[in-house]
Amino acid sequence: QLQLVESGGGLVQPGGSLRLSCTASVNLDVYAIGWFRQAPGKEREGVSCISSRGGATNYPVSVKGRFTISRDNAKNTVYLQMNSLKPEDTGIYYCRATNWGYDYWGQGTQVTVSS
């Protein structure tokens, strides 16, 4: 059973940066990974995704140019580098691993952007 653990969240001022990590209990290299976030009172939304070997990435307009997803399959870890953070980036950030009908979520890490 694949287990995902997110870390790296916290409180940061607007314009600041954070790097989130998503570490898996088993080999991740057959899974595509997505990062999602959920703000209070809002639906969960995707903020980035990366293919299993890291050759393809995708971002919504809201974070493009500010967020970067990367992966180190040797460490079973996917990262989300978040720069130029805005208050509207506040939320719980989750990672998700998918492959051929398998779908796993982590427990989330809180990111708060506030002065």
Residue frames as a rotation matrix with the C-alpha (Angstrom) as fourth column:
GLN 1
0.587 0.809 0.000 0.00
0.809 -0.587 0.000 0.00
0.000 0.000 -1.000 0.00
LEU 2
-0.336 -0.686 0.645 1.41
0.663 -0.659 -0.356 3.34
0.669 0.308 0.676 -1.06
GLN 3
0.529 0.429 -0.733 1.46
0.812 -0.506 0.290 6.01
-0.246 -0.749 -0.616 1.63
LEU 4
0.001 -0.442 0.897 2.20
0.598 -0.719 -0.355 9.66
0.802 0.536 0.263 0.93
VAL 5
0.333 0.038 -0.942 3.42
0.879 -0.375 0.295 12.17
-0.342 -0.926 -0.158 3.51
GLU 6
0.447 -0.132 0.885 3.51
0.455 -0.818 -0.353 15.89
0.770 0.560 -0.305 2.77
SER 7
0.303 -0.377 -0.875 5.78
0.860 -0.289 0.422 18.27
-0.412 -0.880 0.237 4.65
GLY 8
-0.618 -0.710 0.337 7.20
0.785 -0.583 0.210 21.77
0.048 0.394 0.918 4.40
GLY 9
0.225 0.777 0.588 4.09
0.589 -0.589 0.553 23.85
0.776 0.222 -0.590 5.00
GLY 10
-0.389 -0.323 -0.863 3.96
0.901 -0.329 -0.283 26.79
-0.192 -0.887 0.419 7.36
LEU 11
0.717 0.569 -0.402 3.33
0.525 -0.821 -0.225 30.48
-0.458 -0.049 -0.887 7.74
VAL 12
-0.423 -0.841 0.336 5.00
0.871 -0.276 0.406 32.80
-0.249 0.464 0.850 5.26
GLN 13
-0.151 0.322 -0.934 4.65
0.039 -0.943 -0.332 36.47
-0.988 -0.087 0.130 4.39
PRO 14
0.870 0.462 0.171 3.33
0.217 -0.048 -0.975 37.56
-0.442 0.886 -0.142 0.98
GLY 15
0.699 -0.634 -0.332 6.14
-0.670 -0.418 -0.613 37.43
0.250 0.651 -0.717 -1.55
GLY 16
-0.044 -0.734 0.678 7.88
-0.857 0.376 0.351 34.66
-0.513 -0.566 -0.646 0.34
SER 17
-0.072 -0.101 -0.992 8.72
-0.753 0.657 -0.013 31.09
0.654 0.747 -0.123 -0.66
LEU 18
0.186 0.068 0.980 8.14
-0.740 0.666 0.094 27.58
-0.646 -0.743 0.174 0.59
ARG 19
-0.458 -0.258 -0.851 9.15
-0.752 0.624 0.215 24.17
0.475 0.738 -0.479 -0.67
LEU 20
0.413 0.669 0.618 6.74
-0.843 0.537 -0.018 21.32
-0.344 -0.514 0.786 -0.07
SER 21
-0.741 -0.607 -0.288 7.78
-0.664 0.726 0.178 17.68
0.101 0.323 -0.941 -0.16
CYS 22
0.556 0.826 0.090 5.70
-0.829 0.560 -0.017 14.59
-0.064 -0.065 0.996 -0.82
THR 23
-0.561 -0.828 -0.016 7.48
-0.826 0.561 -0.061 11.43
0.060 -0.021 -0.998 0.24
ALA 24
0.442 0.744 -0.501 6.21
-0.745 0.616 0.258 7.95
0.501 0.259 0.826 -0.56
SER 25
0.390 -0.210 0.897 6.55
-0.696 0.570 0.436 4.70
-0.602 -0.795 0.076 1.35
VAL 26
0.314 -0.269 0.911 7.34
0.499 0.863 0.083 2.78
-0.808 0.428 0.405 -1.84
ASN 27
-0.710 -0.652 0.265 8.86
0.518 -0.229 0.824 3.38
-0.477 0.723 0.500 -5.26
LEU 28
0.063 0.765 -0.641 7.13
0.048 -0.644 -0.763 6.30
-0.997 0.017 -0.078 -6.95
ASP 29
-0.662 -0.556 -0.502 8.52
-0.322 -0.394 0.861 6.04
-0.677 0.731 0.082 -10.45
VAL 30
-0.819 0.446 0.362 5.40
0.564 0.507 0.651 4.47
0.107 0.737 -0.667 -12.00
TYR 31
0.112 0.906 -0.409 3.06
0.933 -0.238 -0.271 7.12
-0.342 -0.351 -0.872 -10.64
ALA 32
-0.257 -0.015 0.966 2.07
0.416 -0.904 0.097 10.49
0.872 0.427 0.238 -11.99
ILE 33
-0.410 0.036 -0.911 1.95
0.898 -0.157 -0.411 12.98
-0.158 -0.987 0.032 -9.12
GLY 34
0.016 0.456 0.890 -0.29
0.427 -0.808 0.406 15.97
0.904 0.373 -0.207 -8.63
TRP 35
-0.877 -0.144 -0.459 -0.35
0.474 -0.417 -0.776 18.72
-0.080 -0.898 0.433 -6.04
PHE 36
-0.025 0.933 0.358 -3.74
0.567 -0.282 0.774 20.05
0.824 0.222 -0.522 -5.00
ARG 37
-0.977 -0.208 -0.049 -4.87
0.153 -0.520 -0.841 22.65
0.150 -0.829 0.539 -2.52
GLN 38
-0.009 0.999 -0.045 -8.07
0.736 0.037 0.676 23.41
0.677 -0.027 -0.736 -0.67
ALA 39
-0.862 -0.179 0.475 -8.86
-0.101 -0.856 -0.507 26.76
0.497 -0.485 0.719 0.87
PRO 40
-0.789 0.601 -0.123 -11.54
0.286 0.183 -0.940 27.13
-0.543 -0.778 -0.317 3.56
GLY 41
0.047 0.954 -0.297 -14.99
-0.097 -0.292 -0.952 27.06
-0.994 0.073 0.078 1.99
LYS 42
0.174 -0.043 -0.984 -13.64
-0.954 -0.254 -0.158 26.24
-0.243 0.966 -0.085 -1.46
GLU 43
0.984 0.166 0.072 -13.31
-0.135 0.939 -0.316 23.14
-0.120 0.301 0.946 -3.57
ARG 44
0.225 -0.938 0.264 -10.03
0.174 0.305 0.936 21.33
-0.959 -0.164 0.232 -3.92
GLU 45
0.935 0.039 -0.354 -8.09
-0.319 -0.348 -0.881 22.50
-0.158 0.937 -0.313 -6.98
GLY 46
0.597 -0.762 0.252 -5.05
0.791 0.612 -0.023 21.22
-0.136 0.213 0.967 -8.81
VAL 47
0.805 -0.374 -0.460 -1.94
-0.283 -0.924 0.256 23.38
-0.521 -0.076 -0.850 -8.76
SER 48
-0.042 -0.812 -0.582 0.56
-0.995 -0.018 0.098 21.20
-0.091 0.583 -0.807 -10.60
CYS 49
0.834 0.192 0.517 1.25
-0.198 0.979 -0.044 17.74
-0.514 -0.066 0.855 -11.93
ILE 50
-0.092 -0.920 -0.380 4.24
-0.962 -0.016 0.273 15.80
-0.257 0.391 -0.884 -13.19
SER 51
0.614 0.284 -0.736 4.52
-0.586 0.789 -0.184 12.63
0.529 0.544 0.651 -15.24
SER 52
0.994 -0.113 -0.009 6.02
0.092 0.760 0.643 9.46
-0.066 -0.640 0.766 -13.80
ARG 53
0.289 -0.950 0.120 9.49
0.956 0.281 -0.078 10.08
0.041 0.137 0.990 -15.24
GLY 54
0.081 -0.215 -0.973 9.31
0.513 -0.828 0.226 13.86
-0.854 -0.518 0.044 -14.85
GLY 55
-0.707 -0.470 0.528 9.29
0.668 -0.199 0.717 14.68
-0.231 0.860 0.455 -18.53
ALA 56
-0.370 0.667 0.647 6.00
0.388 -0.522 0.760 16.55
0.844 0.532 -0.066 -18.51
THR 57
-0.739 0.180 -0.650 4.59
0.590 -0.294 -0.752 19.11
-0.326 -0.939 0.111 -16.11
ASN 58
-0.272 0.709 0.650 1.49
0.548 -0.442 0.711 21.25
0.791 0.550 -0.268 -16.06
TYR 59
-0.794 0.008 -0.607 0.23
0.529 -0.481 -0.699 24.25
-0.298 -0.877 0.378 -14.08
PRO 60
0.368 0.906 0.210 -2.92
0.928 -0.344 -0.140 26.33
-0.055 0.246 -0.968 -13.99
VAL 61
0.181 -0.258 0.949 -2.66
0.448 -0.838 -0.313 30.00
0.876 0.481 -0.036 -14.88
SER 62
0.898 0.316 0.305 -3.04
-0.093 -0.541 0.836 30.99
0.429 -0.779 -0.456 -11.22
VAL 63
0.754 -0.644 0.126 0.37
-0.048 0.137 0.989 29.57
-0.655 -0.752 0.072 -10.27
LYS 64
0.672 -0.510 0.537 2.25
0.736 0.380 -0.560 29.36
0.082 0.772 0.631 -13.56
GLY 65
0.275 -0.685 0.674 5.62
0.150 -0.662 -0.734 31.07
0.950 0.303 -0.079 -13.32
ARG 66
0.186 -0.163 0.969 5.54
-0.881 -0.465 0.090 30.98
0.436 -0.870 -0.230 -9.51
PHE 67
0.504 0.057 0.862 5.31
-0.582 0.760 0.290 27.25
-0.639 -0.647 0.416 -8.69
THR 68
-0.044 -0.549 -0.835 7.64
-0.897 0.389 -0.209 24.52
0.439 0.740 -0.510 -9.90
ILE 69
0.791 0.306 0.530 7.06
-0.500 0.822 0.273 20.80
-0.352 -0.481 0.803 -9.49
SER 70
-0.041 -0.823 -0.566 9.95
-0.854 0.323 -0.408 18.35
0.519 0.467 -0.716 -9.61
ARG 71
0.918 0.341 0.203 10.67
-0.397 0.786 0.473 14.81
0.002 -0.515 0.857 -8.54
ASP 72
-0.289 -0.957 -0.018 13.54
-0.938 0.287 -0.195 12.69
0.191 -0.039 -0.981 -7.34
ASN 73
0.611 0.617 -0.496 12.50
-0.554 0.781 0.290 9.10
0.566 0.098 0.819 -7.91
ALA 74
-0.206 -0.764 -0.612 15.63
0.131 0.598 -0.791 7.82
0.970 -0.243 -0.023 -6.19
LYS 75
-0.980 -0.121 0.155 14.33
-0.119 -0.266 -0.957 9.45
0.157 -0.956 0.247 -2.99
ASN 76
-0.453 0.884 -0.115 10.66
0.843 0.467 0.267 8.61
0.290 0.024 -0.957 -3.65
THR 77
-0.200 0.283 -0.938 9.93
0.599 -0.722 -0.346 12.31
-0.776 -0.631 -0.025 -3.27
VAL 78
-0.023 0.270 0.963 8.14
0.868 -0.473 0.153 14.99
0.496 0.839 -0.223 -5.27
TYR 79
-0.600 -0.297 -0.743 8.67
0.656 -0.714 -0.244 18.67
-0.458 -0.634 0.623 -4.53
LEU 80
0.437 0.642 0.630 6.64
0.826 -0.564 0.002 21.80
0.357 0.520 -0.776 -5.03
GLN 81
-0.648 -0.668 -0.365 8.69
0.738 -0.670 -0.084 24.99
-0.188 -0.324 0.927 -4.99
MET 82
0.440 0.868 0.231 6.40
0.876 -0.471 0.103 27.94
0.198 0.156 -0.968 -4.38
ASN 83
-0.696 -0.695 -0.181 7.71
0.709 -0.705 -0.020 31.46
-0.113 -0.142 0.983 -4.92
SER 84
-0.914 0.308 0.265 6.10
-0.219 -0.922 0.318 34.91
0.342 0.232 0.910 -4.83
LEU 85
-0.616 0.693 -0.374 3.39
0.765 0.639 -0.075 33.56
0.187 -0.333 -0.924 -2.57
LYS 86
-0.637 0.545 0.546 0.11
-0.328 -0.832 0.448 35.42
0.698 0.106 0.708 -2.29
PRO 87
-0.642 0.458 0.614 -2.59
-0.666 0.062 -0.743 35.34
-0.379 -0.887 0.265 0.41
GLU 88
0.399 0.868 -0.297 -4.84
-0.905 0.320 -0.280 33.49
-0.148 0.380 0.913 -2.03
ASP 89
-0.138 -0.509 -0.850 -2.34
-0.504 0.775 -0.382 30.61
0.852 0.376 -0.364 -2.05
THR 90
-0.613 -0.050 0.789 -3.39
-0.783 0.176 -0.597 29.82
-0.109 -0.983 -0.147 1.52
GLY 91
0.502 0.812 -0.299 -4.83
-0.806 0.564 0.181 26.36
0.315 0.150 0.937 2.01
ILE 92
0.297 -0.377 0.877 -4.12
-0.380 0.796 0.471 22.75
-0.876 -0.473 0.093 2.77
TYR 93
0.096 -0.390 -0.916 -1.83
-0.992 0.035 -0.119 21.27
0.079 0.920 -0.383 0.14
TYR 94
0.503 0.177 0.846 -2.16
-0.316 0.949 -0.011 17.60
-0.804 -0.262 0.533 -0.79
CYS 95
-0.531 -0.570 -0.627 -0.20
-0.826 0.183 0.533 15.34
-0.189 0.801 -0.568 -3.07
ARG 96
0.547 0.764 0.341 -1.80
-0.528 0.631 -0.568 12.60
-0.650 0.131 0.749 -5.11
ALA 97
-0.671 -0.741 -0.041 -0.29
-0.554 0.463 0.691 9.58
-0.493 0.486 -0.721 -6.84
THR 98
0.490 0.870 0.045 -2.14
-0.559 0.354 -0.750 7.93
-0.669 0.342 0.660 -9.72
ASN 99
-0.657 -0.613 -0.438 -1.44
-0.735 0.392 0.554 5.00
-0.168 0.686 -0.708 -12.02
TRP 100
-0.724 0.321 -0.610 -3.79
-0.215 0.736 0.642 2.68
0.655 0.596 -0.464 -13.93
GLY 101
0.217 0.958 -0.186 -6.76
0.048 0.180 0.983 3.17
0.975 -0.222 -0.007 -11.65
TYR 102
0.051 -0.267 -0.962 -4.79
0.980 0.200 -0.003 3.39
0.193 -0.943 0.272 -8.44
ASP 103
0.172 0.160 0.972 -5.32
0.108 -0.984 0.143 6.67
0.979 0.080 -0.186 -6.62
TYR 104
0.118 -0.236 -0.964 -3.59
0.970 0.236 0.061 7.67
0.213 -0.943 0.257 -3.38
TRP 105
0.513 0.094 0.853 -3.70
0.020 -0.995 0.098 10.88
0.858 -0.033 -0.512 -1.36
GLY 106
-0.637 -0.701 -0.320 -1.57
0.457 -0.010 -0.889 12.26
0.621 -0.713 0.327 1.42
GLN 107
-0.017 0.635 -0.772 -2.93
0.999 -0.021 -0.039 13.83
-0.041 -0.772 -0.634 4.59
GLY 108
0.615 0.261 0.744 -2.03
0.485 -0.869 -0.097 17.39
0.621 0.421 -0.661 3.59
THR 109
-0.349 -0.697 -0.627 0.13
0.930 -0.338 -0.142 20.19
-0.113 -0.632 0.766 4.90
GLN 110
0.657 0.696 -0.290 -1.09
0.687 -0.711 -0.151 23.67
-0.311 -0.100 -0.945 5.82
VAL 111
-0.549 -0.728 0.411 0.25
0.816 -0.573 0.075 26.70
0.181 0.377 0.909 3.96
THR 112
0.580 0.693 -0.428 -0.70
0.761 -0.648 -0.017 30.13
-0.289 -0.316 -0.904 5.26
VAL 113
-0.446 -0.660 0.604 0.35
0.810 -0.585 -0.040 33.29
0.380 0.472 0.796 3.46
SER 114
0.719 0.695 0.014 -0.23
0.582 -0.612 0.536 36.30
0.382 -0.377 -0.844 5.66
SER 115
-0.225 -0.768 0.600 1.50
0.130 -0.633 -0.763 39.40
0.966 -0.094 0.242 6.93
